[in-house]
Amino acid sequence: MTDSNWRFPSHVHATTSGGDLVLLDVRSDAYFCLPDVGQDFQVSAADRAVGTLPLEVRTELQAAGLLVRSDGAPNGERPALAPRDDLFDQPFPAPTRRERLDFARALVGMAWTYRGRPFEHILAGASARSLALGRGEGMVGEALVRRSQVFRRLLPWSPVQGACLFQAALLLEFLGQAGLTADWVFGVRTWPFGAHCWLQAGSTVLNDTVDRVAAFDPILVA
């Protein structure tokens, strides 16, 4: 059914993948997958309003707190540009003393901003800093390329490497040491279900390959 009076709350993000509807609730740090619901589902990126959703599904989502009455206030999503390039054919520069110190500071900073903190808190901090530094779009500058490649060279020497979430947050921290930032993109796929995240500047993937991230449908850009 069509009902523009319902929308996803600010802490819930949605996308369709393979005909399935996938939701990410950042407050509970949990994904939800509704098989086949995405076949005819639509959501307005401008105001997160639900366009087409079966009544029984809408009722279930409302009961779970994943769907609310629209108050008319805009609460739009920022779309991720389709990834077209990556940096894996770029050379690894030799890190300077300053870059090594910044990497060490980033690791220390992660102990305060990542370990034991709620997922929602981590995202809010990353978004606030990215907005303060200004989100870069379009061409990727030399400074951003160098920092990203230095990060890849130094990461194997880190005492903690973690999974994609930790590595992306660490790179974001490392970029911030130089006054740089990038989009933190979260993606999902179904059958089998999988979730992944990476950093991206414009259409350039900074810490992964286009071939890998193209398998995931973006659900959140922080």
N, C-alpha and C positions, 0 to 999 in steps of 0.2 A: 504494500500500500504506500501511497505518497502522503507524507506529513512533514511539512516544513517547521512544525512547532516543536520538534525534538532535535537535540544535538548532543554530541559527545562533550562531557565536561573537559576542562583544560588539562586535567591529568591523564586523560585517555586519548590515545592516538590510534588511528585506524588505517588499514590499507586492504586491498584485495590481492590475493596471490593464488593463481591457478584456479580461480573460481571460488575460493574460500575467503571469508572475512576474518581478518586477524586484528586483534586489539592488543594494545600495550598499555597497561595501567602502571604509570611510573610510581605511584604512591605505594603500591604493593609489590613493585618490581616483578610483575607477572604478565605473561602473554596468554591470550585466549584465542582459540581458533574455532570458528563456526563453519563446518564443511558445507560447501555448495551455496552458502548464503550470498557469497560475492558474485554470483552469476548475474543477478539483476540489481545489485546494490549500487547506490550512488551516494557520495557525500560531497558537499560543497566545501572546497578548500578555503574559500573566503570566510565562511562563518561556521564551518563544521556542522552544518545542518544536515540531518538525515533526509535523503530524498526518497529512496525506495527500500522498504524493509518490511518483511512479513510481520503481522500483528503479534504472533506468538513469540517471535524473536525479540521484538521491541519490548514486550512485556517482561521477558526474562532479563534483558539487559537493564531495564529500568529497576527491577527488583534488586539487581546486583550493584546498583549505583554506577553503572557504566553508561547510562543514558539519562538525560535530564530535560526538563522543559526549557525551551529556548527563551532567553530573556531579551533577545534582540540585539545584544551587545556583540560586536565582532570579536572573534577569537580565532583568527585564521592560522593556518599552517604555512610554514615556509617550504615550498617544494624544493627537492634536490634536483640539480641538473643531472641529466644522464651522463654517467662516466664515459669519457672518451680517451683519456690519456692517463698514464701513470709514470712513475719515476724510475722504474726498474731497469731502464737502459741508461740511466745517468750514472756517472762515476761517483765513487765514494771519496769525498775530500778528506784530507787529514785534519782532524779536529784541532782547533787552537786551544790554548790554555783556558781562555775565557769560555769556550764552548764546553770544555770538560767540567769546569766549575759550575756552569749553568745546568749541565746534565745532573751533576751531583745535587744541586739545589732543587732541581725538579723532583728527584727521588725523595728528598727530605720533605718537600712540599706535599708529595702524594701521601706520605704517612699521616698528614693532617687532614687532607681533603678527600681521601679515598677510603682508607682502611676503617672499616666499621661504620662508615656513614651511609645513610639511606641513599638509594639510587636517585630519588627525587632531589635530594640535597646536592649531589654531585652534578646533576644536570643543571640545576639552577645556578650554581657557581660558574659552570662553564659558559652558560648562556650570558650571564651578566658580564663576564670578562670579555667575551667575544663582542658584545654590543659596545662595551667601553672602548675596545681597541678598533672597532669598525670591521665589519665582515667584508673580506675581499671577494670580488666577483670578476670573472673574465680571466685575463692573463695572469699567470702565476709568476711572481717576481723572482729574481735570482736569490734574494735573501731567504725566501720561503723554501725554494728548492734546496739550497745549501743546508739549511737547518734540518729539513726532513731527511736528507741523505746522511748528514752527520749523526742524526738520531739512529738511523739504521745501522751505522757503523759502531756506535757506542752501546747499543742495546744488548748485544751478546755478552758484554762485560758487566751488565747490571746483575746484582745479587738476586733481584726479583724481576721476572719478565712477565709472568701472568698471561692471561688470555687477551682476546681482542679488546675488551672493555678497559682493562688496565693499561694496555699499550697505547690505545688511542688517547686516554686521559693523560698519560705520561707525556706523549708527544705534544698534546695541547699545552701542557704545563711548560715544556721545554721551548715551544714556540713563543709562549707568553713572556719568557725571560728576555726575549729579543724584541718584544712589542709586536709580535706577529700572531695571527690567529687563522683559523680555518673552520669549516663546517664539520660538525660531528654527526655523521649519518648512521642511522640504525636501519637495518633491513631484515626482512624475514622471507622464508620460503616454506612451502608445505609439501608433504608427502615425499620424503620425510620432512618433518618440521625442523627448521633450523633458524637461528638468529645470529646476526653478525653486525659488527660496527667498524667504521673506518673514518679517517679524516679526508676531507675533499675541499679543494679550492677551485671554485668554478666547476668545470667538468674534469679536473685533474685529480686523480686519486694520489694521496701523498704517502700512504704507508701500506699499500696493498696493490694488487693488480686489477686491471679492468676486467679481465676474464673471470676472476673469482667473484668480485662484488656484483657483476652483472647478473649473477644467479639469484640475487636477492632484490625484493621489492622494497623500496624505502618506506618506512613507517613513521620516522621521526628525524628531524634535522634540528640539532641543538647548536 
